[in-house]
Amino acid sequence: MGSGGVSVGAPELTALWYPSGNCGPRRDGAVPSLVVIHYTAMPSAEGARDWLCDPRSQVSAHYVICPAGRLWQLVDEAERAWHAGAGQWGSLTDVNSHSIGIELANTGLQPFAEPQMAALEDLLSSIRKRWKIPPEGVIGHSDMALGRKIDPGPRFDWRRLARQGLSVWPQPRRGGSFYDDAQRFGYAIPAEGKSHLLQAFRHRFRPGASGPLDEIDTALMADLATRWPRD
């Protein structure tokens, strides 16, 4: 890969190569069909980047984006980064082998900066083209690790990505069963309860909503399952 900048598609977007050894080959010939978005939950982008390269951490990601829009590539896209951990999306239980992980430097307590979001959009566009990943294949860590992770959290602007065709956004649809439709869309309902699913869904598609499951939740999930069912 080399030590210089790495072009990732958009002419103005160049990733700085900062290699992490916390990676390996994708298993069973898998290729990326998902992109998983995270936040670092650390005070600085450089600290998070270095931790993802530290052998003691046993974690990594393919990319880190700082609030100013600077982009580091830590793992070659063809390799398996250790970013997703235990979890599931649809029938995929080894999400690491089937995904590309992007870490956004953010503690989870502040909005995501405009330069950071612009860099993410450029990066997602180029990744999706290279690997033919559909918009519904761009998910959050919280989507595939229910009850274990909450990133990128309710402050992340999923609707903005959807407007660019880089993710999905539902419209209310009559009928449906919330939990059955959730599984059709890709969520794996945790054995310890359903509240984690509702929280993750609302953080992504109804930020600020609270209280018990309601008709709006059901109508939005019905649309997700109808338009973007997971095989």
Order of alpha helices (4+ residues) and beta strands (2+ residues): beta-beta-beta-beta-alpha-beta-beta-beta-beta-alpha-beta-alpha-alpha-alpha-alpha-alpha
